[in-house]
Amino acid sequence: MGIIKPVTSAYLLFFVALFAWAFFADPKLSGFFRSLAEPWAVVVLMDFVFGCLLFSWMIYFVEGSAKSAMPWAIALFIIGNIVGAIYILLRMEKIKSRLTSVA
């Protein structure tokens, strides 16, 4: 379990940099909208949506209430997996305790 925080932190830093690069390269999202004409881009987008749904359920399980999970889930769908990485880093102890209480 000790490797999770450093790996998640490295992923988060990389993805924030990638997100910033894409935003400054194409702030109007024109490339994103053009790519939606491609079938595989739609598959990738739906994979993202499915991943957000699964991660939102995991957050709900850890938090124990929809009221606590909802802001995280909304941010996850708007911003993406950067939010998931932040959630893991901030809630690691809660995740561990929730997993051990179920086992």
VENHUBEL-V834230 format. One record per pair of residues at least 12 apart in sequence whose ideal C-beta (glycine too) atoms are under 10 Angstrom apart, sorted by the first residue. I is the first residue (numbers start at 0). GAP is how many residues later the second one is. D is the distance in Angstrom with one decimal. If there is no record, write none. Layout:
BEGIN
I_GAP_D ; I_GAP_D
END
This chain:
BEGIN
0_91_8.2 ; 0_94_9.6 ; 0_95_7.0 ; 0_98_9.8 ; 3_84_7.0 ; 3_85_8.9 ; 3_88_6.8 ; 3_91_9.1 ; 3_92_9.6 ; 4_83_8.1 ; 4_84_6.3 ; 4_87_6.4 ; 6_78_9.7 ; 6_81_9.8 ; 7_76_8.9 ; 7_77_5.2 ; 7_78_8.9 ; 7_79_9.6 ; 7_80_5.1 ; 7_81_5.7 ; 7_84_8.5 ; 8_76_7.8 ; 8_77_10.0 ; 8_79_9.5 ; 8_80_6.5 ; 9_75_9.6 ; 10_70_8.3 ; 10_71_9.1 ; 10_73_9.5 ; 10_74_5.7 ; 10_77_9.4 ; 11_69_8.9 ; 11_70_6.4 ; 11_71_9.8 ; 11_72_9.1 ; 11_73_4.0 ; 11_74_6.7 ; 11_76_8.8 ; 11_77_7.1 ; 12_69_10.0 ; 12_72_9.2 ; 13_71_9.8 ; 14_65_7.9 ; 14_66_6.7 ; 14_67_5.5 ; 14_69_9.8 ; 14_70_7.0 ; 15_66_6.0 ; 15_69_8.9 ; 15_70_9.8 ; 17_64_9.6 ; 18_60_8.2 ; 18_61_7.5 ; 18_62_9.8 ; 18_63_6.5 ; 31_13_9.2 ; 47_28_9.9 ; 47_29_9.0 ; 47_32_7.1 ; 47_33_8.1 ; 48_28_7.7 ; 50_25_8.9 ; 50_29_9.3 ; 50_30_7.3 ; 50_33_8.3 ; 51_21_7.5 ; 51_22_10.0 ; 51_24_5.0 ; 51_25_5.1 ; 51_26_9.7 ; 51_28_7.9 ; 51_29_8.1 ; 51_31_9.1 ; 51_32_8.2 ; 52_20_8.7 ; 52_23_9.3 ; 52_24_8.8 ; 54_17_8.7 ; 54_18_8.0 ; 54_21_6.0 ; 54_22_9.8 ; 54_26_7.8 ; 54_28_8.6 ; 54_29_5.2 ; 54_32_8.0 ; 54_33_9.5 ; 55_13_6.7 ; 55_14_8.7 ; 55_16_7.4 ; 55_17_3.8 ; 55_18_9.0 ; 55_20_6.2 ; 55_21_7.9 ; 55_28_9.4 ; 56_12_8.6 ; 56_16_8.9 ; 57_14_9.9 ; 57_26_9.0 ; 57_29_9.0 ; 57_30_9.7 ; 57_37_8.5 ; 57_40_9.7 ; 58_12_9.6 ; 58_13_4.9 ; 58_14_6.3 ; 58_17_7.7 ; 58_24_9.5 ; 58_25_8.5 ; 58_28_6.3 ; 58_29_9.9 ; 58_32_8.3 ; 58_36_9.6 ; 59_12_8.9 ; 59_13_7.6 ; 60_34_9.4 ; 60_37_6.9 ; 60_38_9.5 ; 60_41_8.8 ; 61_25_8.5 ; 61_26_9.9 ; 61_29_6.3 ; 61_32_5.8 ; 61_33_5.4 ; 61_34_9.9 ; 61_35_9.1 ; 61_36_5.0 ; 61_37_8.6 ; 62_24_9.6 ; 62_28_8.2 ; 62_31_7.9 ; 62_35_8.8 ; 63_30_9.5 ; 63_34_8.0 ; 68_18_9.8 ; 70_12_9.7 ; 71_12_8.6 ; 71_14_9.0 ; 71_15_5.7 ; 71_18_9.7 ; 71_19_9.0 ; 72_14_9.9 ; 74_12_8.8
END
